[in-house]
Amino acid sequence: MAMDAYLRHKASYPYLLDAENFGVPVLRRAETDAPALELDAAQAALVHEEVVRTLKGKPTEGEVLRALGDLRAACDAGHEPACTYLEKEFQAPKRGEHPLRYPDVKKLPGGVEFAVVIVQCHISADGRMRGCDVIEDGAGEFSRSFIEQLGAHPFQPATLAGHRFASEYLFAVTCSRGGNYKYKLPLEQKMGWARLRVSRFPESSAAWINLAMQLALHEPQAPEYPAVIERAYALAPRARWVATEHSWRQVQAGQYAAALSAIRPALHDSEQREHPNPYVLETAAAAHFGLHRCPEALAAQRQAVDELPIEWPTPERERFKHRLQEYEATCGAAPAVSAR
């Protein structure tokens, strides 16, 4: 859980302890989607070159979609030019600047009800909304009002290198009725709500991520915790915190190649590249070390030590340094390479 505290703010523990909802919404993949490619460094470079050539021409919408998947695979493999190209040339769909109105719902006679509302809407290449899937909602059916408002105006469609294509738009908001927005749930109710969400919305990755993180903070020894992590990862394998937790568990089980595969998207996403997270790096280092890849393990663990904030707890800083010393003792003075 220290990892997520670092992601949000270096001094964020009090904020995290009070949070009712950690679940970061993630686009739900269609069952018909092809599995993600896994490339090595040489393949990634070739794939990137081919994608750039395709996008310089007049690709069909299907070719643009395949190009996007190929670019992500090349970036996950650590091919920096592919990551840079994605950041520069990919634009997710955007809605206009039209304000959204809070739904009219009946007030509760007493108490307060929280609801996370998540809808995934289908946006065509011309910017029209073609319907939405409700992933989470509240008893007051907040989603109906938001869907009507979202569909009232055209979107700016997704583009890759200027080519428009149909895509998915994710809308998420936490609503409440009764009480006020400053109301804080007692711990027992917070955990109860987290469990209620996954029981009511078992396909919501955000609900499972929230439950996993609440358990990590408040009930780390709960018997359900391992299964919750795995369910969250199955629904959202690119969510950084979940991917790192899943990968770390694989390292502990000696499944080093699988762990490295799981952590790669988190290791090369735009947030990690801009603000390197030491826990992602530590996990990658452990996977490399288990595979006897000393240069990569040393590079990742050295960077992990360097990226820890000065004000981070001393025992945790010492743990990172001790792990680096263990790797150095085993590997010797291996040359530094990329952590990928």
C-alpha positions in Angstrom: 0.0 0.0 0.0 3.0 2.3 0.4 3.3 2.2 -3.3 -0.1 3.8 -3.9 0.6 6.4 -1.3 3.7 7.4 -3.2 1.8 7.6 -6.5 -0.8 10.0 -5.1 1.4 12.2 -2.9 4.5 11.8 -0.9 2.7 12.7 2.4 -0.6 11.2 1.6 -1.2 8.5 4.3 -3.9 10.4 6.2 -5.7 11.1 2.9 -5.5 7.5 1.9 -6.7 6.2 5.3 -9.9 8.4 4.9 -10.7 7.5 1.3 -13.9 5.7 0.6 -13.1 4.8 -3.0 -9.7 3.9 -4.5 -11.0 2.2 -7.6 -9.5 3.7 -10.7 -11.9 3.0 -13.6 -10.4 1.0 -16.5 -11.9 0.4 -19.9 -13.5 -3.0 -20.1 -12.2 -5.2 -22.9 -14.6 -6.8 -25.3 -14.6 -10.6 -25.3 -13.8 -10.5 -29.0 -10.6 -8.4 -28.5 -7.4 -10.1 -29.6 -4.9 -10.9 -26.8 -2.2 -8.4 -26.4 1.1 -9.0 -28.3 4.2 -9.8 -26.3 7.3 -8.7 -28.1 11.0 -8.8 -27.5 13.2 -5.7 -28.1 14.1 -6.6 -31.7 10.5 -7.4 -32.6 9.3 -4.2 -30.9 11.6 -2.0 -33.1 10.4 -3.7 -36.3 6.7 -3.5 -35.3 7.1 0.2 -34.5 8.7 0.9 -37.9 5.9 -1.0 -39.7 3.2 0.9 -37.8 4.7 4.3 -38.6 4.8 3.3 -42.3 1.1 2.2 -42.2 0.0 5.4 -40.5 1.8 7.6 -43.0 -0.5 6.3 -45.7 -4.3 6.0 -45.8 -5.1 3.2 -43.4 -8.6 1.8 -42.8 -10.1 2.1 -39.4 -9.3 -1.5 -38.7 -5.7 -0.9 -39.6 -5.6 2.1 -37.2 -6.9 -0.1 -34.4 -4.4 -2.8 -35.0 -1.6 -0.1 -35.2 -2.7 1.1 -31.7 -2.5 -2.3 -30.2 0.9 -2.9 -31.9 2.3 0.4 -30.6 1.2 -0.5 -27.0 2.9 -3.9 -27.3 6.1 -2.3 -28.6 6.0 0.3 -25.7 5.4 -2.5 -23.2 8.5 -4.2 -24.5 10.5 -1.1 -23.6 11.0 0.3 -27.1 11.2 4.0 -26.1 10.4 5.4 -29.6 7.1 3.6 -29.6 6.2 5.0 -26.2 7.1 8.5 -27.4 5.1 8.1 -30.6 2.0 7.0 -28.6 2.2 10.0 -26.3 2.5 12.4 -29.2 0.2 10.8 -31.7 -2.6 9.2 -29.7 -5.6 11.2 -28.5 -8.3 9.6 -26.5 -12.0 10.6 -27.2 -13.0 13.8 -25.4 -16.4 15.2 -24.6 -17.2 18.9 -25.1 -17.0 21.6 -22.5 -20.7 21.3 -21.7 -21.3 21.1 -17.9 -23.0 18.0 -16.5 -25.9 18.4 -14.1 -26.1 16.4 -10.9 -29.0 14.0 -11.2 -32.3 14.8 -9.5 -32.7 12.1 -6.9 -35.0 11.7 -3.9 -33.3 12.7 -0.7 -33.0 10.1 2.0 -35.0 10.7 5.2 -31.9 9.9 7.2 -28.3 8.7 6.7 -26.3 8.9 3.5 -25.9 6.7 0.5 -22.7 6.7 -1.6 -22.6 5.4 -5.2 -19.9 5.1 -7.7 -21.3 5.6 -11.2 -19.2 4.2 -14.1 -20.5 4.0 -17.7 -18.5 3.0 -20.8 -19.8 4.7 -23.9 -19.2 3.7 -27.6 -18.0 6.7 -29.6 -18.0 6.4 -33.4 -15.3 7.8 -35.7 -17.6 10.8 -36.4 -17.9 11.7 -32.7 -21.4 10.4 -32.1 -22.2 8.4 -29.0 -23.6 5.0 -29.9 -24.9 3.8 -26.5 -23.3 3.1 -23.2 -22.8 0.1 -20.9 -23.5 0.7 -17.2 -20.6 -0.8 -15.2 -21.6 0.5 -11.8 -24.6 2.5 -10.6 -26.4 3.5 -7.4 -29.9 2.6 -6.1 -31.0 6.0 -7.4 -30.1 5.0 -11.0 -27.7 8.0 -11.4 -26.4 6.6 -14.6 -29.5 7.2 -16.7 -29.3 11.0 -16.2 -25.5 11.1 -17.0 -26.0 8.9 -20.2 -28.7 11.3 -21.5 -26.5 14.3 -20.9 -23.4 12.7 -22.4 -25.3 11.8 -25.5 -26.7 15.3 -26.0 -23.5 16.6 -27.6 -20.9 15.2 -30.0 -17.5 14.0 -28.8 -14.1 14.7 -30.2 -13.3 11.2 -31.5 -10.1 9.3 -30.8 -7.3 9.7 -33.2 -3.9 8.1 -33.9 -1.5 10.1 -36.1 -4.6 12.2 -37.1 -6.7 9.2 -38.2 -10.1 8.9 -36.5 -11.4 5.6 -35.2 -14.3 4.3 -33.1 -13.4 3.9 -29.4 -14.6 3.7 -25.9 -15.1 6.6 -23.5 -15.2 6.0 -19.8 -17.1 8.2 -17.4 -16.9 7.8 -13.7 -18.1 9.9 -10.7 -18.9 9.3 -7.1 -22.4 10.4 -6.1 -24.1 10.6 -2.8 -27.6 11.5 -1.5 -28.3 12.5 2.1 -25.6 13.9 4.4 -22.9 16.0 2.7 -19.8 15.5 0.6 -17.5 15.8 3.7 -19.1 12.9 5.4 -16.6 10.1 6.1 -17.7 6.5 6.4 -16.6 4.6 9.6 -14.2 1.8 8.8 -16.7 -1.0 9.2 -19.1 0.7 6.8 -16.3 1.6 4.4 -15.3 -2.1 4.2 -18.9 -3.2 3.9 -19.5 -0.8 1.0 -16.3 -2.1 -0.7 -17.6 -5.7 -0.4 -21.1 -4.7 -1.5 -19.8 -3.1 -4.7 -18.1 -6.3 -5.9 -21.1 -8.4 -5.0 -23.5 -6.1 -6.9 -21.1 -5.3 -9.8 -18.8 -8.3 -10.2 -17.5 -7.2 -13.6 -16.4 -3.7 -12.4 -12.6 -3.5 -12.3 -12.9 -0.3 -10.2 -14.9 -2.1 -7.5 -12.4 -4.9 -7.3 -9.4 -2.6 -7.3 -11.0 -0.6 -4.5 -11.7 -3.7 -2.4 -8.1 -4.9 -2.9 -6.6 -1.5 -1.8 -9.0 -1.2 1.2 -7.9 -4.7 2.3 -4.3 -3.8 1.8 -4.7 -0.8 4.1 -7.1 -2.1 6.7 -7.2 -5.9 6.6 -4.0 -7.2 4.9 -4.4 -10.6 6.6 -7.9 -11.1 5.3 -8.2 -14.6 3.8 -9.9 -13.2 0.7 -7.1 -10.8 -0.1 -5.2 -13.0 -2.6 -8.3 -13.9 -4.5 -9.4 -10.3 -4.6 -6.0 -9.2 -6.1 -6.2 -11.9 -8.7 -9.7 -10.9 -9.7 -8.8 -7.3 -9.9 -5.8 -8.2 -12.1 -7.9 -10.3 -14.4 -10.2 -7.4 -15.0 -7.6 -4.7 -15.2 -4.1 -6.1 -16.0 -2.8 -2.6 -16.9 -3.8 -0.9 -13.7 -0.4 -0.1 -12.1 -1.0 -0.9 -8.4 -2.8 -4.1 -9.1 -0.3 -5.2 -11.7 2.6 -4.6 -9.3 0.9 -6.5 -6.4 0.1 -9.4 -8.8 3.6 -9.4 -10.1 5.1 -9.3 -6.6 3.1 -12.3 -5.6 4.4 -14.2 -8.7 7.9 -13.3 -7.7 7.3 -14.8 -4.2 6.0 -17.9 -5.9 9.1 -18.2 -8.1 7.2 -17.4 -11.3 9.7 -14.8 -12.5 9.0 -14.8 -16.2 5.3 -14.4 -15.6 6.0 -11.6 -13.1 8.1 -9.7 -15.5 5.5 -10.0 -18.2 2.8 -8.7 -15.8 4.9 -5.7 -14.6 6.0 -4.5 -18.1 3.0 -2.3 -18.9 3.4 -0.5 -15.5 7.1 -0.3 -16.0 6.8 1.6 -19.3 3.5 3.6 -19.0 3.6 7.3 -19.4 3.2 8.0 -15.6 6.1 5.7 -14.7 8.3 7.2 -17.4 7.6 10.7 -16.1 7.5 10.0 -12.4 9.4 6.6 -11.8 7.8 4.6 -9.0 10.3 2.7 -6.8 7.9 -0.1 -6.1 7.4 -0.8 -9.7 11.2 -0.8 -10.2 11.7 -3.0 -7.2 9.3 -5.6 -8.5 10.9 -5.6 -11.9 14.4 -5.9 -10.3 13.2 -9.0 -8.3 11.8 -10.6 -11.4 15.1 -10.0 -13.4 17.1 -11.3 -10.5 15.1 -14.5 -10.3 15.8 -15.0 -14.0 19.5 -14.5 -13.4 19.6 -11.2 -15.4 22.0 -9.4 -13.2 22.6 -6.2 -15.2 18.8 -5.6 -15.5 18.2 -6.4 -11.8 21.0 -4.1 -10.6 19.9 -1.3 -12.9 16.2 -1.5 -11.7 17.1 -1.8 -8.0 19.6 1.1 -8.1 17.0 3.3 -9.8 14.4 2.2 -7.2 16.8 3.3 -4.4 17.4 6.6 -6.1 13.7 7.3 -6.6 12.7 6.9 -3.0 11.8 10.3 -1.5 14.2 11.6 1.1 11.3 11.8 3.7 10.3 8.2 3.1 10.4 6.0 6.3 13.9 5.0 7.2 13.1 1.2 7.6 11.7 1.2 4.1 14.7 3.0 2.6 17.0 0.6 4.4 15.0 -2.4 3.0 15.5 -1.1 -0.5 19.3 -0.6 0.1 19.7 -4.0 1.7 18.0 -5.6 -1.3 20.5 -3.8 -3.7 23.4 -5.0 -1.6 22.1 -8.6 -1.8 22.0 -8.3 -5.6 25.5 -6.7 -5.8 26.9 -9.5 -3.6 25.5 -12.2 -5.9 26.0 -10.4 -9.2 29.2 -8.5 -8.7 29.8 -5.2 -10.5 27.6 -5.9 -13.5 27.3 -3.0 -16.0 24.2 -0.8 -15.9 21.5 -1.5 -18.5 17.9 -0.6 -19.0 15.6 -1.8 -16.3 13.1 -3.3 -18.8 
